[in-house]
Amino acid sequence: MSRRGDEQRETILAATCAVICRDGIDGVRSTAVAAEAGLTVPLLHYYYPTLDDLVLAAYRWDEARFRDAFADGEPRAFLVESAAGVFDLPEPAVRAELRLWLEFIRRGVFDPAVRELVVTRLRRWGTAMEAHLDVADPRASSLRIAAGLGGSAFLLLLDISDVERVAGEVRAGVDAAIALPGPVAVPAVPRWHAPDDDRRTIILDAGLRVLGARGLRHTEFRAIAAEADVSTTLPRYYHPTMRDLQEALLVHGARRDAERLAAATAPFADPRDRVRAALVHGLADADAHAVWIARTELLHLGMAEPALRALAAAPVRDLTAVLAAELDEARRRGVAVPDLDPQRAALGLAALRQGAATGWLVGALDRDELAQVLLRSVEGALAGQSTPAWGSTRSSSSVTSRVRGE
């Protein structure tokens, strides 16, 4: 390959990543990438015949920027910088890098080729962290750090939190991971069953199932009608446009989440058990994977559409409010540390839940590991091990340098 050819490939791949950062992975179109790169569509397809080829190549290009980012050094500094180095960038770049990463993970849920690359990258990163963790269970601790970063990215991109707070939480998550308690018993949470409802609700439940099986890109009126076993015109009767349907799915998804949460926590008298149940409920259900995919797809919809962001963020905010109330009750009963900040701890646990579940969806951790990441973190929060390190010193980072292309 000529030097000019290498430069053109580099330009195309950088442009692809820029389009993903701006429009999401569903926005990758030949015309959009060519326009971003300042090249022609035929030249784009000369190098990458299909969009799948382009996405895979863009992922490999992005991964290569981080491949040599890990360097030897003092263990905690390494862990902090490997997890939080991206936050040394200007805020627009932080948002772009985090969305790029989450969009690739999202594609990995549905695309086996991308999934293999994502899991390999996560495992490589986890192995590097584990080598710096002098703890009894380094894998559990590395999963805790990765989940904290992934979940905090969702909080930032949904405008639930800001860069400074998210960066502080990620750095504090390193200390929480180092102090992670041992395995915790999983509470026996009752299964939830959807109540019988009218046709409109039946259609929206079908929409959530299609979303969990096929993703936003392929959630179409015809597929929803087939899943609901209704006429092909009925979904459009209730929701005339795709935007109407998306808004309805966001509202209905939040409603179903709230119902599942209430059913899971109701049997428990101890607020600590209600927090545990709130975090792990539904994991043992047969449809858990599809439910989580649908939930995550709706969050991505909020990232892509600012007008829908508040609706997408509502379930996270609702969960945070429930967790905060229970943590405050635990503090008042004397079963949590007196200086516990319930709101802060609740937001961290809600973020961790999403971040860990995202890793589970692509196969980077299994269901039992997901539950343990969450439950161990509850114990840490109750013991006061999750206080954010606000104002912690930011050191120069090899990770940051790689992101900047230095």
N, C-alpha and C positions, 0 to 999 in steps of 0.2 A: 504494500500500500504506500502510495506517495505521501510526502509530507503534507501536500495540499489536501489529499484525501483524509488524512488523519485529522487535520484541522477542521474539515467540514463535518466529519463525524462528531468531533468534540462540540462543535457549534450546535449540531442537531440535538445531541443528547442534553446539553445544557438548556436548550430551548424547550425540550420536552419536559424537563424537570420544572422549568419556569411556568409552563402551561399547567402542570399538575398543581403547583403551589397556588396558582391563581384560580383555576377552574375545576380542580379536582381531577381524579383519574378518568372520570366519565367524560371530561371535557377534552381529552386527547383526540384531536382530529388532525388529519393530514394538513388541512388548510391552516389551522391554528398554529401548529408547530412550524410549518414552513414560513408563515408570516413572522413568528417570533424569531426565527433563525435568520430571516432575510434571504431565504433561498427558495427555489421553486419546488413544487410538489413532486414533479418527476425526479428531481435530484434526491429528494428525501426518500422516495421509494426505490431509487437505485441502491442506496445503502441499506434500507430497511423495508423489504417488500410489503410487510403487513404491519398493522398497528401493534399486534402482539409482539412481533419482533422488536419493534421500537420500545415498547414498555419494558421488556426484559433487558434490552441493552441499556436503557436509562437507569434501571435499577442497579445493574452491575457497575455502571459508571458512578452512580451515587455511592454505592457501597465501597468502591475503591478509594474514594476520598477519605474514608475513615479507617481503611484496612491497617494502616501503619500508625494509627493515632495513639496507640497505647504504648507508653514508655515506662520503664522501671522508675521507682521512686518511693517515697514514704507512703505506706498503704492507704491511710485515710485520704491523703491528698489525691492519690490516684483515683480512688473510688468517687470522690466528690467531682473531680474534673471529668472523669469518663461519663458521669451521669449528668452533670450540670454545666459542662464547658460551653454548650451551645448558648447558654444564657448570657455569655459575655458579648455576644453579637448585638448589633442594634435591634430594636424591637421588631421592625418589619422582617428582618432576616431570621429572627427567632421564630416568628410565626410561620414563615415560609418553610423553614427546615422541619419544624414539627409537623406541619400539615403534609409535607412531602412524605415523611416517614409514615404517618398514619394512613395516608392514601395507599401507599405500597402494601401495608399490612392488610388494608381493606381488600385490595385486589387479591392478595394471597388467600383470603378466605374462600374465594371462588375459583382461583386459577392455580392448579397444582404446580405449574412451573415456577410461578412467582412465589408460591408458598414454600417451596423447597429452598429458594434463595433467602427468603425472609427468616426461616427457621435456622438455616445455617448461620446467618449473620447474628441472630439472637444468641445462639449457642456459643458462637465464637466470643461474643461480648461477655456472656455469662461465665465462660471459662476464664477469661482474663480477670474478671472481678473475683471469682472464687480463689484465684491464686493469691489475691491480696487480702483475703478474709481469714483471719486466724480465729475461727469460731467453730462450734461443734457441727453445725450444718451449713456449710458455705453455699450450697445450692439454694437452700431456702432463703438465705440472706440476699444472694444475688437476684433471685426472683423478686424479692421485696423491693430492691432498688429499681429494677427495670419497670415493675408495675407502677411504682411511684412516679417515675418519669412519664410513662405512657398515659397514666390517668391525669396527671397535671397538665399534659398537653391538651387533653380534651377540655379541661377547665378554662385554659387560656383561650382556646380557639372558639369556645362558646361564649366568651366574655363573662364567665362566671367569676374569674379571678384575673389578676394582672400579672405582668412579667415578674415584677419584684417579689410578689408573694409566692408565685409558682416556683421561682428559683430558690427562694428560702425553704419552701416545703421539700423540694427535691434534695437540697443539701442536708436538711434535717433528716430526711429519709435514710441517709447513709448511717447516721448515728442510731436511728431506730432499727435498721437492719442488723447492725453490729450487736445490738442488745436484744435481738429477737429471742423470745422465750421458746421453750421446747414445744413439741406437737400438742395440739389442743383437741379435745373430743368435739366432734361435729354434732350440733344439736339435732334432735329428731324433729324436723319441721314438717308439718302436715302438707300434703299435696293440695294444690289449688285447682278448682274446676270452674270453668267459665259458666256463668248462669245462662239459662235460656233467655233469649232476647228477641227483639224485633228484627225484621229483615235488614234494616239499615246496619244494625250492629253485627249481624251475621256476615254481611258483606265486608265490614271493616275488619272483623276477625279473620276472614279469608284473606283480606289484603295483607294483614300482618304475617300470615303463614306464607303467602307468596313472597313477601319481602324477605322472610327468613330463609327461604329456599333458593331464591333467584337474585336477590339484591335489588337496589333501587332502579338500576339500569333496565331491568327486565320485569319490573312490576307494572303490568299493563292491565287495562280494563278487561280484556278478553280472558286473561289468565285468572283474574280475580273472579270473574263470573263463573268460570269452570270450577274453581276451587269451592265457591259458595253454592254451586249447583243451581244457579239462577240464569235467567235469560241474559244474553250478551249486552242488552241495552239497559238493564236495571242498574248496574253500578254508575253508569253515566247519568241516569235519571236523578240519582241522589247527589252525584258529584260531577257536574258537567265538564269540568276541565281537569287536567292533570294537577294543576296547582290546588284546586279545590280538594282533590283526592289526597294530596300530600298533607295539606293542613288538617284534614279529617283524620288521617292516620297518625299524625303527631298528637292530636288531642286524644284520640282513642287509645293510642299506645300508652300515654301518660295515665289515662284512667285505668287501664288494665294493670299497669305497674303498681298503682296505688292499691288496687284490690288485692293483688298478690302479696304486697307488703303487709297490709292489714291482716290478712288471713294467716300469714307466717308468724307474726309477732303476738297475735291474740292469746295463744295458749300459755304464755310465759308471764310469771309474776315478777321475776327479777329483771330490772332494767338492763343488766349486763347480758342476760340471755336474749332479751328483745333486740339488742344491738347485734349480737351474733346471728340471730335468726334473720334479721333484716339484711345482712350482708350475704348469707349463703343460701337463702331460700330459693327453691326451684332448681338447684344444681342436680338433684337426684331425679328430676322429672325426665321422662322420655323425650320431651320436646325442648329440653333446656338449651341445646345448641342452637336450634332454629330461633327460639325466643331471643337469645342473646344477639344473634346476627341481626334480627329485625331491630332490636333496640339500638345496636351500634350503627346500623344504616340510617336510622332516624337522626342520630347525633351528627353523622356526616352530612345529612341534608341541611341541618342547621348551620354547619360550617360553610357550606356552599352557598346558602341563600340567607343573607343578612336579615331579610324581612321575616324569615322563619326561625331565626336563632332563639328568640325568647321561648317559642313553643318547644323547640328541641331541648332547650336547657331545663324546662320545667320539671321533668322527672328527677333530674340530678338535684335540683334545688329542693324538691319535695322530700327526697330521700335524706338530704342533708338536714333538713328541718326535723325530721323524725329522729334521726340519729342524735342530733344536738339535744333534743328534749330528753331522750333516754340517758344520754351521758350526763346531762345536768342532774337528772334524778339519781343516777348512780353516785355522783359527787355529793349530793345532799344527804344520801343515805350512808355515806361514809365508806362506800365500797370502791371508790376511785380516789385518786389523790386530791387533796383540797384545792390545789391551784390549777386543776384541769380547766382548760378553756374549751367548753363543749362545742362551740361553733367551729373553732379552728380544727379541733380533732375530728369532728363530724365531716367537715369538708375534705380533710385528708383521707378519711376512710372511704368516702364516696368516690373520690378520685382513684384510690387504690383499687376499688372494686372494678371500675371500668378498665383500668390499665391491666390488671391481672386477667380479666376476662378476655381482653383483646389478645393477649398471648395464648390463652387457652384456645381461642377460635382458630388460630393458625397452627396449633399443635406444638407450641414451644413448651407448654407444661400441660399436665393432665388435670383431670377434675379434682382429684384429691389434693394435688399441689396447690391448685387455685384456692380450694377451701382453707388450706393451712396458711397460705399467705394472708388471707383475710382474717382468720381467727387469731393467729398469732399477733397480728397488728392490733386487734382489739385489746388483747392483753397488754400490749405495750402502751397503748393509749391510756388505758385505765391506770397503769402504773406511772404515767407521766413521762414516757420515753419518746414522745412524738412532738415535743415542743420545737417549733421551727427556729433555725439558727439565723434570725434576722440580722442583717448587716454583716454576715460573715465575709471575710476577706476573699476577694476573687483573685486568684492567681492566674498567670498566663497559662494557657492550655494548648497542648499539642492537638487536642480535638478541635478547638476553635480555629487553630491555624489551618488545619486540613479543610474545615468548612469554608474558610476564606480563600482557600487555594494558595496559601502562602508557602 
